[in-house]
């Protein structure tokens, strides 16, 4: 949230590549014709989620790790929930033929690549002119991927899945819980259609869940219900915001603390509620001072790490960022006022920066599309530009220092929407990252932050967590808006 001031069957013949293509064309056509439409919000709870991206803005399959398990987090300690299980795609085989491929680790674009997906996993990746055996023609769908690029499923490392975003994003946090849970269903479809496989939720209102009745962050119930649901995003959820009393308005439904002891107790309760990580809000009532000292932050970090949970910190101001880094948090969210010394310390410690520069592009647009004084007035526009300029400088300092950067949109808890992670990639490129570096921030770097080796990665034997775009995102980040197909929703 931005400051108040995303094997073949035995006994069947095998065929040559040419015969296979000719013999299976009818199957491919039939398979395409039978693709189901997207479920409506009212039916999404029981139907698989598929995606038909349209136009510029538009990820994902199952999630909701259990609170009792613990996979690895960004510091190497286990995090609070396991990697989602991969649900078989009912024996379906899809051969994506003759595309290009990027891994987000260099500007090298491999061309002429074919990928065979079987039961929701990548069986092989081969040159298109030297494909391996694809098995019997019967039941094989062939996708002509020529002209498209295979991209690893992206990670929106700063998201709020139960909130809609928009110019009145703060007021929307006070909408009825049932309405916010419905918003999450829409956001799931938007994420999938935009190529976002993982969403790291860093704050949701703490209210009674309309489905299970539990009073906790609404994102935790959504995460649990999305587990193993085909086509839904994988979610890691931080519970609600942990702020200093008097910082955020009551309508946001945060958990506030007056003292460091209360902060530690409330943080412990968040993990007891099933949060995968903790989110400290290190902007406070006094904009020139951190609401908590580094020592007070360290108490929370030590408790959480002992339980296998990472800790991240919202900080749009330098004092809070400094307290968070020196207190040992795993990541700084936003980090809009970093200085060179703090960036060097972040690099030394391995502290991530989760960038959210695209919120300023959103605010600029509100200066034209709304009458809100904060955005449309002369003073409001100047304030937006000043804050944007300082935030870009922070990213540049962090990048120069070697800080690991992951991308976030702040959708829902900020003004952006769930299908706009490409906007953040573009913003990082404008800030000075190479397009492939910005893509890496949205893919494998996000996976590192999550502690998930398969997140943001395409590999043989791994899950079919990739999507196809029209164009080359290693040289043109706008290609990420042109999502054509999403493999995990096929």
PLY file of the C-alpha trace (Angstrom):
ply
format ascii 1.0
element vertex 490
property float x
property float y
property float z
element edge 486
property int vertex1
property int vertex2
end_header
0.00 0.00 0.00
1.50 3.35 -0.98
1.72 6.17 1.56
-1.49 8.02 2.39
-0.20 11.77 2.08
1.31 -8.51 -9.23
5.08 -40.91 -21.72
3.24 -42.26 -24.28
0.62 -44.97 -23.87
1.93 -48.54 -24.41
0.81 -50.40 -27.50
0.12 -47.30 -29.59
2.25 -46.49 -32.66
4.59 -43.53 -32.64
4.90 -41.22 -35.60
7.48 -39.06 -37.28
7.27 -35.31 -36.80
5.73 -34.78 -40.26
3.20 -37.58 -39.89
2.44 -36.45 -36.38
1.66 -32.93 -37.53
-0.59 -34.12 -40.34
-2.33 -36.76 -38.25
-3.07 -34.47 -35.31
-4.24 -31.26 -36.96
-7.87 -32.25 -36.48
-7.26 -32.88 -32.82
-5.69 -29.46 -32.39
-8.65 -27.79 -34.03
-11.08 -29.76 -31.92
-9.20 -28.96 -28.75
-9.23 -25.27 -29.51
-12.91 -25.33 -30.34
-13.75 -27.00 -27.06
-11.87 -24.61 -24.82
-14.16 -23.47 -22.03
-14.86 -19.80 -21.39
-13.76 -18.06 -18.23
-15.95 -18.80 -15.22
-17.99 -15.96 -13.87
-17.21 -14.82 -10.31
-20.24 -16.74 -9.03
-19.02 -20.04 -10.50
-15.28 -19.60 -10.02
-15.29 -21.44 -6.72
-16.09 -24.72 -8.41
-14.82 -24.28 -11.98
-11.23 -24.23 -13.28
-9.90 -20.79 -14.10
-8.90 -20.23 -17.73
-7.69 -17.08 -19.38
-8.39 -15.32 -22.63
-6.21 -12.20 -22.43
-7.40 -9.18 -24.31
-5.38 -6.15 -25.26
-2.81 -4.40 -23.13
-3.49 -5.22 -19.48
-4.82 -8.61 -18.61
-1.53 -16.06 -14.29
-1.93 -18.61 -12.36
-3.14 -21.94 -10.85
-3.28 -23.10 -7.32
-2.12 -21.91 -4.00
-2.95 -21.39 -0.41
-0.25 -23.12 1.44
-1.19 -24.45 4.83
-0.11 -22.55 7.87
1.58 -25.53 9.47
4.12 -26.38 6.77
7.34 -24.56 5.99
9.22 -24.27 2.67
12.35 -22.19 2.21
12.20 -18.41 2.46
14.49 -15.74 1.02
17.02 -16.00 3.84
17.34 -19.76 3.47
15.12 -20.40 6.49
11.88 -22.25 5.80
8.91 -20.02 5.10
5.47 -20.53 6.51
3.79 -22.51 3.78
4.61 -25.24 1.29
4.83 -24.93 -2.45
1.41 -25.60 -3.95
0.93 -29.11 -5.27
0.71 -29.52 -9.03
-2.61 -30.94 -10.13
-2.36 -33.22 -13.19
-3.93 -31.83 -16.35
-5.94 -35.06 -16.78
-3.41 -36.65 -19.11
-3.45 -33.79 -21.62
-0.45 -33.34 -23.89
0.26 -30.07 -25.65
3.17 -29.49 -28.03
4.02 -25.80 -28.35
6.04 -25.66 -31.57
8.62 -23.24 -32.93
8.54 -20.31 -30.52
11.30 -18.19 -29.06
12.28 -18.48 -25.39
13.74 -16.22 -22.70
14.73 -17.00 -19.13
15.13 -13.39 -17.95
18.81 -13.96 -17.05
20.39 -12.43 -20.16
19.43 -10.76 -23.42
19.85 -14.08 -25.23
16.64 -15.02 -27.02
16.55 -18.65 -28.15
14.58 -19.05 -31.37
13.11 -22.18 -32.90
12.12 -23.83 -29.63
9.44 -26.48 -29.04
8.05 -27.47 -25.65
6.05 -30.60 -24.84
3.76 -30.33 -21.84
2.31 -33.52 -20.38
0.09 -33.71 -17.32
0.81 -30.08 -16.52
4.59 -30.49 -16.52
7.30 -29.83 -19.08
8.40 -33.17 -20.54
11.02 -31.71 -22.84
12.36 -28.52 -24.42
13.98 -29.07 -27.81
15.00 -27.22 -30.99
12.05 -27.19 -33.36
14.11 -28.86 -36.07
15.21 -31.65 -33.72
12.16 -32.45 -31.60
12.09 -35.48 -29.35
9.33 -38.09 -29.48
5.96 -36.59 -28.57
4.06 -39.87 -28.22
0.94 -40.99 -30.05
-0.89 -38.55 -32.26
-4.18 -39.29 -30.56
-4.88 -36.77 -27.84
-1.94 -34.52 -28.70
-2.72 -30.84 -29.22
-0.21 -28.94 -31.36
0.10 -25.20 -30.90
1.83 -23.15 -33.58
3.92 -20.85 -31.40
5.78 -19.21 -34.26
6.35 -15.53 -33.69
5.64 -15.80 -29.96
8.03 -15.95 -27.00
7.89 -18.38 -24.08
8.16 -16.36 -20.85
8.38 -17.79 -17.32
5.26 -17.17 -15.26
5.76 -13.86 -13.50
5.74 -13.01 -9.79
3.86 -9.96 -8.55
5.83 -9.53 -5.35
3.68 -6.73 -3.94
-0.04 -7.31 -4.28
-3.32 -7.16 -2.35
-5.55 -9.85 -3.82
-8.83 -8.92 -2.10
-8.72 -5.26 -3.09
-9.62 -3.72 -6.48
-7.35 -0.68 -6.69
-8.41 2.47 -8.51
-8.37 6.10 -7.48
-10.37 5.37 -4.29
-8.27 2.37 -3.24
-8.15 3.38 0.44
-11.94 3.58 0.76
-12.34 0.20 -0.96
-10.60 -1.53 1.97
-13.74 -0.78 4.00
-16.08 -2.52 1.55
-18.04 -5.52 2.94
-15.91 -8.67 3.29
-18.17 -10.60 0.90
-17.55 -7.97 -1.77
-13.79 -8.12 -1.23
-13.74 -11.92 -1.52
-15.59 -11.53 -4.82
-12.97 -8.99 -5.92
-10.32 -11.62 -5.29
-12.00 -13.96 -7.78
-11.87 -11.28 -10.45
-8.26 -10.54 -9.59
-7.39 -14.22 -10.03
-8.59 -14.08 -13.63
-6.76 -10.82 -14.26
-3.51 -12.21 -12.86
-3.73 -15.36 -14.96
-4.53 -13.46 -18.14
-1.51 -11.20 -17.54
0.96 -14.09 -17.14
1.33 -13.72 -13.37
1.76 -17.14 -11.75
2.52 -16.05 -8.20
1.10 -13.20 -6.13
2.80 -12.24 -2.88
0.01 -10.63 -0.89
1.38 -8.09 1.56
-1.74 -6.90 3.36
-5.48 -7.41 3.58
-8.21 -6.11 5.90
-8.64 -8.16 9.07
-12.32 -9.07 9.18
-14.66 -12.02 9.58
-14.37 -14.20 6.49
-17.81 -14.58 4.86
-17.07 -18.23 3.98
-15.40 -19.74 7.03
-16.28 -17.11 9.65
-12.73 -16.75 10.93
-11.61 -13.27 11.97
-8.23 -12.81 10.32
-6.83 -11.22 7.17
-9.25 -11.98 4.34
-6.34 -12.95 2.06
-5.63 -16.02 4.21
-9.04 -17.58 3.58
-8.77 -16.76 -0.13
-5.34 -18.38 -0.24
-6.65 -21.53 1.45
-9.66 -21.85 -0.86
-7.51 -21.39 -3.96
-5.27 -24.30 -3.08
-5.16 -26.87 -5.91
-7.77 -24.97 -7.90
-6.77 -25.28 -11.59
-5.88 -22.01 -13.22
-5.67 -19.97 -10.02
-2.62 -18.04 -8.82
-0.20 -19.37 -6.25
-0.49 -17.07 -3.24
1.80 -16.20 -0.38
0.00 -14.03 2.15
1.33 -11.77 4.89
-1.92 -11.39 6.80
-2.71 -7.77 7.59
-0.58 -4.67 7.99
1.20 -4.28 11.35
1.35 -0.54 11.97
1.93 1.94 14.76
-1.30 3.22 16.27
-2.41 6.42 14.56
-0.79 5.66 11.19
-3.43 4.08 8.94
-7.14 4.94 9.08
-9.48 2.51 10.91
-11.27 1.80 7.62
-8.23 -0.17 6.40
-8.76 -2.73 9.21
-5.13 -3.17 10.15
-3.61 -4.44 13.40
-2.11 -1.53 15.30
0.24 -1.49 18.26
1.15 1.19 20.76
4.29 -0.43 22.15
7.02 -2.79 20.98
5.62 -5.53 23.21
2.22 -5.15 21.57
3.87 -5.23 18.14
5.58 -8.52 18.95
2.37 -10.01 20.31
0.34 -8.94 17.29
3.00 -10.25 14.92
2.92 -13.59 16.71
-0.84 -13.70 16.38
-0.57 -13.10 12.62
1.54 -16.24 12.28
-0.87 -18.11 14.54
-3.63 -17.05 12.13
-1.72 -18.77 9.30
0.22 -15.91 7.67
3.11 -17.03 5.43
5.14 -13.93 6.17
4.84 -10.71 8.18
4.48 -7.16 6.89
5.65 -4.33 9.16
4.43 -0.86 8.25
7.49 1.33 8.86
5.96 4.64 7.90
4.53 6.14 11.07
2.56 9.09 12.40
5.79 11.13 12.34
6.98 11.18 8.74
10.50 12.13 9.80
11.00 9.20 12.15
10.55 5.43 12.04
7.65 4.19 14.16
9.86 1.39 15.52
13.58 1.22 16.22
15.87 -1.32 14.57
16.06 -3.19 17.89
12.26 -3.37 18.11
12.09 -4.59 14.52
14.75 -7.20 15.30
12.55 -8.73 18.02
9.82 -9.39 15.46
12.30 -10.65 12.87
13.92 -13.08 15.32
10.53 -14.45 16.37
9.35 -14.87 12.78
12.56 -16.43 11.50
12.52 -18.88 14.39
9.10 -19.98 13.09
10.30 -20.14 9.49
8.54 -16.97 8.30
10.12 -14.06 6.40
9.49 -10.45 7.40
9.07 -7.57 5.00
8.66 -3.89 5.66
6.64 -1.17 3.98
8.75 1.92 3.83
8.30 4.92 1.60
10.56 7.08 3.82
14.25 6.69 4.60
14.02 6.44 8.44
11.70 3.43 8.29
13.75 1.75 5.59
16.90 2.18 7.68
15.25 0.71 10.79
13.93 -2.20 8.74
17.25 -3.05 7.09
19.26 -2.74 10.30
16.55 -4.74 12.09
17.06 -7.63 9.66
13.93 -7.64 7.52
14.11 -9.75 4.36
12.77 -7.10 2.01
11.87 -3.44 1.76
8.60 -2.66 -0.02
8.53 0.51 -2.14
11.80 1.95 -0.77
11.09 5.33 -2.29
13.74 7.29 -0.38
16.78 5.02 -0.15
20.27 6.45 -0.05
23.54 4.98 -1.33
24.80 3.88 2.09
21.61 2.00 2.90
21.62 0.36 -0.54
25.14 -0.90 0.07
23.99 -2.34 3.39
20.99 -4.00 1.72
23.29 -5.60 -0.85
25.65 -6.80 1.90
22.80 -8.36 3.88
20.89 -9.73 0.90
17.86 -7.54 1.62
15.50 -7.37 -1.37
13.91 -4.24 -2.76
10.39 -4.74 -4.10
9.86 -1.90 -6.54
6.46 -0.34 -7.18
7.29 2.54 -9.53
4.19 1.96 -11.65
1.98 3.52 -8.98
3.29 6.91 -10.10
2.26 6.21 -13.68
-1.15 5.37 -12.27
-1.31 8.58 -10.25
-0.31 10.61 -13.30
-3.21 9.08 -15.20
-5.60 10.04 -12.38
-4.50 13.63 -12.90
-6.27 13.40 -16.27
-9.11 10.97 -15.53
-10.35 12.20 -12.13
-11.15 15.44 -10.35
-9.43 14.35 -7.14
-7.34 17.20 -5.78
-4.55 14.86 -4.73
-3.93 13.98 -8.39
-5.58 16.61 -10.59
-4.55 19.86 -8.91
-1.34 21.65 -9.73
0.06 20.94 -6.29
-1.00 17.31 -6.56
0.72 16.83 -9.92
3.90 18.45 -8.67
3.91 16.26 -5.56
3.49 13.13 -7.70
6.41 14.11 -9.92
8.66 14.90 -6.98
7.94 11.58 -5.28
8.32 9.68 -8.56
11.69 11.29 -9.25
12.97 10.32 -5.77
11.63 6.76 -6.11
13.37 6.29 -9.46
16.61 7.54 -7.91
16.21 4.94 -5.14
15.86 2.13 -7.66
18.90 3.39 -9.53
20.97 3.47 -6.33
19.81 -0.01 -5.37
20.56 -1.41 -8.81
24.02 0.17 -8.86
24.77 -1.30 -5.42
23.76 -4.81 -6.51
20.56 -5.04 -4.47
18.26 -7.84 -5.62
15.13 -6.22 -7.07
11.77 -7.93 -7.43
8.76 -6.31 -9.08
5.43 -5.42 -7.56
2.40 -3.49 -8.70
0.84 -2.74 -5.30
-2.45 -3.59 -6.99
-5.47 -3.33 -4.74
-3.67 -1.83 -1.75
-2.51 0.86 -4.14
-4.08 2.41 -7.20
-3.03 -0.15 -9.82
-4.94 -3.23 -10.99
-4.15 -6.93 -10.89
-3.19 -7.27 -14.57
-0.60 -4.50 -14.72
2.76 -6.07 -13.78
4.03 -5.28 -17.29
3.71 -1.64 -16.29
6.26 -2.15 -13.51
8.67 -3.90 -15.87
8.42 -0.92 -18.21
9.00 1.47 -15.29
12.17 -0.38 -14.28
13.47 -0.11 -17.83
12.86 3.63 -17.79
14.76 3.73 -14.48
17.82 2.25 -16.19
17.56 -1.53 -16.03
17.99 -3.43 -19.26
14.73 -5.01 -20.46
16.01 -8.50 -19.67
17.03 -7.40 -16.17
13.59 -5.95 -15.53
12.04 -9.17 -16.81
14.30 -11.10 -14.45
13.03 -8.96 -11.58
9.50 -10.03 -12.51
10.36 -13.73 -12.84
13.25 -15.59 -11.23
14.16 -12.80 -8.82
10.61 -12.97 -7.50
11.09 -16.70 -7.15
14.21 -16.11 -5.08
12.28 -13.74 -2.82
9.62 -16.41 -2.33
12.19 -19.14 -1.80
10.56 -21.08 -4.65
13.07 -22.61 -7.10
10.39 -23.20 -9.76
8.84 -19.73 -9.55
9.78 -17.59 -12.54
11.62 -20.47 -14.20
11.06 -22.67 -17.28
12.80 -26.05 -17.05
12.41 -29.64 -18.23
10.57 -31.63 -15.58
9.21 -28.50 -13.97
5.64 -27.23 -13.93
4.28 -25.76 -17.15
4.34 -22.31 -15.59
4.98 -20.25 -18.69
3.01 -17.99 -20.99
3.48 -16.76 -24.55
3.62 -13.17 -25.72
3.70 -11.59 -29.14
7.16 -10.08 -29.45
10.52 -10.08 -27.68
10.40 -8.93 -24.03
14.21 -9.04 -23.77
14.36 -5.94 -25.97
10.81 -4.59 -25.76
9.10 -4.73 -22.33
5.77 -3.73 -23.86
5.61 -7.25 -25.33
4.52 -8.39 -21.86
1.19 -6.64 -22.42
0.57 -8.84 -25.46
-0.18 -12.10 -23.68
-1.41 -14.69 -26.17
-1.55 -17.97 -24.25
-1.08 -19.08 -20.65
0.15 -22.66 -20.39
-1.04 -23.40 -16.86
-4.55 -22.30 -17.84
-4.60 -24.21 -21.18
0 1
1 2
2 3
3 4
6 7
7 8
8 9
9 10
10 11
11 12
12 13
13 14
14 15
15 16
16 17
17 18
18 19
19 20
20 21
21 22
22 23
23 24
24 25
25 26
26 27
27 28
28 29
29 30
30 31
31 32
32 33
33 34
34 35
35 36
36 37
37 38
38 39
39 40
40 41
41 42
42 43
43 44
44 45
45 46
46 47
47 48
48 49
49 50
50 51
51 52
52 53
53 54
54 55
55 56
56 57
58 59
59 60
60 61
61 62
62 63
63 64
64 65
65 66
66 67
67 68
68 69
69 70
70 71
71 72
72 73
73 74
74 75
75 76
76 77
77 78
78 79
79 80
80 81
81 82
82 83
83 84
84 85
85 86
86 87
87 88
88 89
89 90
90 91
91 92
92 93
93 94
94 95
95 96
96 97
97 98
98 99
99 100
100 101
101 102
102 103
103 104
104 105
105 106
106 107
107 108
108 109
109 110
110 111
111 112
112 113
113 114
114 115
115 116
116 117
117 118
118 119
119 120
120 121
121 122
122 123
123 124
124 125
125 126
126 127
127 128
128 129
129 130
130 131
131 132
132 133
133 134
134 135
135 136
136 137
137 138
138 139
139 140
140 141
141 142
142 143
143 144
144 145
145 146
146 147
147 148
148 149
149 150
150 151
151 152
152 153
153 154
154 155
155 156
156 157
157 158
158 159
159 160
160 161
161 162
162 163
163 164
164 165
165 166
166 167
167 168
168 169
169 170
170 171
171 172
172 173
173 174
174 175
175 176
176 177
177 178
178 179
179 180
180 181
181 182
182 183
183 184
184 185
185 186
186 187
187 188
188 189
189 190
190 191
191 192
192 193
193 194
194 195
195 196
196 197
197 198
198 199
199 200
200 201
201 202
202 203
203 204
204 205
205 206
206 207
207 208
208 209
209 210
210 211
211 212
212 213
213 214
214 215
215 216
216 217
217 218
218 219
219 220
220 221
221 222
222 223
223 224
224 225
225 226
226 227
227 228
228 229
229 230
230 231
231 232
232 233
233 234
234 235
235 236
236 237
237 238
238 239
239 240
240 241
241 242
242 243
243 244
244 245
245 246
246 247
247 248
248 249
249 250
250 251
251 252
252 253
253 254
254 255
255 256
256 257
257 258
258 259
259 260
260 261
261 262
262 263
263 264
264 265
265 266
266 267
267 268
268 269
269 270
270 271
271 272
272 273
273 274
274 275
275 276
276 277
277 278
278 279
279 280
280 281
281 282
282 283
283 284
284 285
285 286
286 287
287 288
288 289
289 290
290 291
291 292
292 293
293 294
294 295
295 296
296 297
297 298
298 299
299 300
300 301
301 302
302 303
303 304
304 305
305 306
306 307
307 308
308 309
309 310
310 311
311 312
312 313
313 314
314 315
315 316
316 317
317 318
318 319
319 320
320 321
321 322
322 323
323 324
324 325
325 326
326 327
327 328
328 329
329 330
330 331
331 332
332 333
333 334
334 335
335 336
336 337
337 338
338 339
339 340
340 341
341 342
342 343
343 344
344 345
345 346
346 347
347 348
348 349
349 350
350 351
351 352
352 353
353 354
354 355
355 356
356 357
357 358
358 359
359 360
360 361
361 362
362 363
363 364
364 365
365 366
366 367
367 368
368 369
369 370
370 371
371 372
372 373
373 374
374 375
375 376
376 377
377 378
378 379
379 380
380 381
381 382
382 383
383 384
384 385
385 386
386 387
387 388
388 389
389 390
390 391
391 392
392 393
393 394
394 395
395 396
396 397
397 398
398 399
399 400
400 401
401 402
402 403
403 404
404 405
405 406
406 407
407 408
408 409
409 410
410 411
411 412
412 413
413 414
414 415
415 416
416 417
417 418
418 419
419 420
420 421
421 422
422 423
423 424
424 425
425 426
426 427
427 428
428 429
429 430
430 431
431 432
432 433
433 434
434 435
435 436
436 437
437 438
438 439
439 440
440 441
441 442
442 443
443 444
444 445
445 446
446 447
447 448
448 449
449 450
450 451
451 452
452 453
453 454
454 455
455 456
456 457
457 458
458 459
459 460
460 461
461 462
462 463
463 464
464 465
465 466
466 467
467 468
468 469
469 470
470 471
471 472
472 473
473 474
474 475
475 476
476 477
477 478
478 479
479 480
480 481
481 482
482 483
483 484
484 485
485 486
486 487
487 488
488 489
